[in-house]
Amino acid sequence: MIKKLHLYIIKESLGYFLFGVAVFSVLLLLDYVFDLVDLFLSKGVALFAILKLFAFAIPNILTLAIPMAVLFGVLIAYGRLSEDNEITAMKSSGMNYKTLSFPVIIFICTISFFLLFFNHFLAPAVNSDFRNLYQEILTKRPLVRFTEKTIIELGEHRLYANKVNRKNNILYEVSIYKFENKDNYAVYENNDNKSFLPQNNDKAWRIAASSAKVKSRPDGIQVFLHNGYWQKADPSDTNNMIHMTFKSYCFFIPIGDIVKERALTVSEISSPKLLETIRACKKQNIPFTVCEIEFWIRWIYAFAPIAFVLIALPIGMMTGKGGKTIGFGMSLCIILVYYTLLILALNLSEKEYAPTNLIMWLPNAAVTAAGICLFIKTIKK
């Protein structure tokens, strides 16, 4: 009978836990959705690449979503059992609070041990894949950065297009400028169209065309211009301009020096390598607080489910009528308090007011202490 009740409780908690994972993951994904959907709808990036970016973003989101889903799932599940008087019935049959809590605690501990590996190894690797793919899109598809009626900076070049057809990679009413000095140009407006002219610099020039076909290359973009002109200040008389017209002209803008090989961020480095970096920084007297915070926050998130289950169990058992509603409200309050304490710990650590390896445990320690106190009170009742 006890085994059946344990399976029943785990099944009840698991359902709400998975629902919480889905809800919190969707909420956290919203931070990515607008940028990635814009890449697909407005910038012409392939749907498969967008789906890969979404897939690579999920592990980083689960690091945050799983602990919150544990709190949500346990509070709602035990709140529902309390609301329907099932907790009272189980106690009447001889089960105490320890027996009622045991299966869920074991289940949540299993999740925490999974998160240890997930946070320290899997999430950094997938986060690196996400950033690599995003960088590859920006490098191999420069058109994704082109926006209508906006000045685009490409090294020494400036490009302006009044209209952009992303489907065919065609720009309309195009102007391309090159300047040795960013201050050597001015912007004029004439009949709602912007014009950019070089200011007394014989090394500056301008190309304007009615349309341009853009072809992406790994080292730059090839621009095939049609029906336009090329202007440059006359070296002998800077008050005059050299002006040449053309029907078609091929122009290459290099971006090899613009998009440089990026360095790995701390969120992309596995924990063993982070420890090596911290030790190397200590030897060379280089600040290493950022690396240390990243290392310890992975531990914090991994053990957060255990802290949450300790406080969720007694609250869920004591809710009584309206248990699910109270459980939902309490889960939001506890999450708010937890992340307020986490932000406080991060600030104290960044400013070196307290040791990182101690202060970062503040939110877990506070929630665990509150949970143990409530649990002891519940058992005594």
C-alpha positions, -999 to +999 in steps of 0.1 A: +000+000+000+028+024+009+046+017-024+014+024-043+009+057-024+045+067-031+041+060-068+008+080-068+025+110-051+054+109-076+031+106-105+011+136-093+042+157-087+058+146-120+028+159-140+028+193-124+066+194-126+066+188-164+039+214-168+060+238-149+091+231-171+070+238-202+056+270-188+088+285-174+108+274-205+083+292-228+085+323-206+123+323-207+124+315-244+106+348-251+140+365-245+152+347-277+120+345-297+119+381-309+155+381-322+152+347-338+118+352-354+131+385-368+160+367-384+135+344-401+108+369-411+128+400-417+163+389-424+158+359-446+176+333-425+167+297-433+140+281-411+162+251-403+190+274-390+164+292-368+151+259-354+187+248-346+192+281-327+160+274-307+172+239-300+207+252-288+190+278-266+168+252-247+196+237-224+206+271-212+170+278-204+164+245-186+192+254-162+168+281-148+135+265-156+140+231-139+145+245-103+115+268-106+094+239-121+104+217-090+090+243-066+059+248-088+052+211-092+056+201-055+036+230-042+007+225-067+008+186-063+007+187-024-017+216-024-041+196-046-037+166-022-043+188+008-073+205-009-090+172-016-083+159+019-061+132+006-032+142+030-057+138+059-068+104+046-032+092+043-024+104+078-055+086+091-042+054+075-010+056+096+013+075+073+033+104+089+047+135+072+082+119+068+066+090+048+046+114+027+077+134+019+102+106+013+093+097-024+094+133-036+126+141-018+143+111-035+129+121-069+141+157-065+175+146-054+178+126-086+170+157-106+197+177-087+223+151-095+213+152-131+216+190-131+252+187-117+263+171-149+240+192-170+251+226-157+288+218-156+293+201-189+263+198-213+249+234-210+282+251-216+289+229-247+254+236-262+257+273-254+289+274-274+271+257-303+244+284-301+269+312-303+290+296-330+259+291-352+247+327-346+282+340-354+283+318-386+250+334-397+263+369-392+295+360-410+282+341-440+250+361-445+259+397-441+225+407-456+209+398-423+223+430-409+209+452-437+179+473-428+159+497-449+167+534-445+195+526-421+232+533-423+252+500-422+288+502-411+312+477-427+347+486-416+356+518-435+325+515-457+290+528-451+261+514-469+226+529-472+196+514-490+162+529-493+145+495-498+156+460-492+142+429-510+155+401-487+139+373-508+161+381-538+190+399-520+184+431-539+189+466-525+173+497-541+185+533-542+218+523-528+247+545-517+281+532-507+308+554-490+343+549-479+360+572-454+395+572-439+381+592-410+346+587-396+342+625-392+349+632-429+313+630-441+280+649-437+244+639-440+219+659-461+182+654-466+165+662-498+130+653-507+128+627-479+159+610-492+192+610-473+225+620-490+260+615-477+288+635-491+326+634-483+341+665-467+373+676-484+390+642-482+407+629-515+406+594-501+369+594-496+344+584-524+308+576-530+290+551-552+253+555-558+231+532-579+194+526-585+197+489-575+222+463-564+223+426-563+241+412-532+260+379-531+273+367-498+308+352-495+326+340-463+351+369-466+327+396-476+298+406-499+299+410-536+277+439-548+266+441-584+254+477-590+232+489-619+226+524-633+246+546-611+276+569-607+309+571-588+321+603-571+353+614-555+368+647-545+393+661-571+427+659-555+438+691-573+407+711-563+387+697-534+359+721-542+352+700-573+341+663-577+352+637-602+320+621-615+317+589-636+285+571-645+281+534-652+254+509-663+268+481-643+296+478-618+308+450-595+321+460-561+334+439-532+332+448-495+355+427-474+343+417-439+370+393-429+385+419-406+351+430-394+338+397-381+367+384-361+371+351-344+352+354-312+366+345-278+347+320-256+326+335-229+326+320-194+292+305-200+306+283-228+335+269-208+331+236-189+337+237-152+370+218-151+384+244-176+369+272-155+388+259-125+420+259-146+414+295-157+408+306-121+440+289-109+460+305-138+445+340-130+454+336-093+490+328-102+492+359-125+473+382-102+446+387-128+409+394-117+390+361-118+357+371-101+336+365-133+349+330-137+344+322-101+308+334-101+300+314-132+315+283-116+296+286-083+263+296-099+262+262-117+264+245-083+237+269-069+212+261-097+220+223-094+211+222-057+183+247-059+157+220-064+166+204-030+162+238-013+129+244-030+114+209-022+122+214+015+102+245+017+075+234-007+066+202+011+054+217+044+037+246+027+018+223+003+007+200+032-006+229+053-026+247+026-059+230+030-088+244+010-077+264-020-044+244-020-036+247-057-043+284-058-022+290-026+005+268-040+007+287-072+009+321-054+034+308-029+056+295-057+058+329-073+066+346-039+094+321-031+109+325-066+109+363-062+126+361-028+151+335-040+162+356-070+163+388-050+188+371-027+207+357-057+210+392-072+222+405-038+248+377-036+260+385-072+264+422-064+283+415-032+305+390-050+312+413-080+322+441-057+343+417-036+325+426-004+323+388+005+340+356-007+323+343-038+324+307-027+304+316+004+281+344-005+267+327-036+251+301-014+230+328+003+197+321-016+200+283-012+209+285+025+180+309+033+154+289+015+167+256+030+167+270+065+132+283+061+121+249+047+137+230+076+120+252+102+086+248+085+092+210+082+100+206+119+069+226+128+048+204+105+061+172+120+055+184+156+019+191+147 
